[in-house]
Amino acid sequence: VRVNSSDGSSSGDLFGTAPVEQSSHNVIMAVLMLALFLAGGVAAYAIGFTSYNPRRTAVLRLQRRLRRVERRYRWLEFRLQRKRRRLANRLSGVDQARGRVEQQLERDERVLAGQVTELKQIARLRMSEQLSMPSRTSGVFAQMGEK
């Protein structure tokens, strides 16, 4: 490898002879080449590690699966909460309907009890009317208009 220099006194072979004067341009180029070499090595390592590492591939696959499972879990949790709300609404509707039915039943029972009491009173009155007539109680005398 030969380095071309503008000045004629420093034209020597780099391998074996030291240049007479070191230019700052050569140092900068050497540092840039070293940085390029290191950056290329790091990039090659990173590409190789990310592309051909079975453990990392497994970890990434498991992370994707975990994200899918978490997304599915959130969706199912949302559906469960929605169904719980609907069930609570239906149960409250059932409880309200039960309350209305119980109130109606109590009202009907009170009306029925009143009707039973009234019918008992009517029966007592009729019995007392019938018992007040001597012909009804003795069975011997029958009145003319009664049957």
Secondary structure, DSSP 8 states (H G I E B T S, - for coil): -----SSGGG---TTTS--SS--HHHHHHHHHHHHHHHHHHHHHHHHHHHHH-HHHHHHHHHHHHHHHHHHHHHHHHHHHHHHHHHHHHHHHHHHHHHHHHHHHHHHHHHHHHHHHHHHHHHHHHHHHHHHHSHHHHHSS---SS--
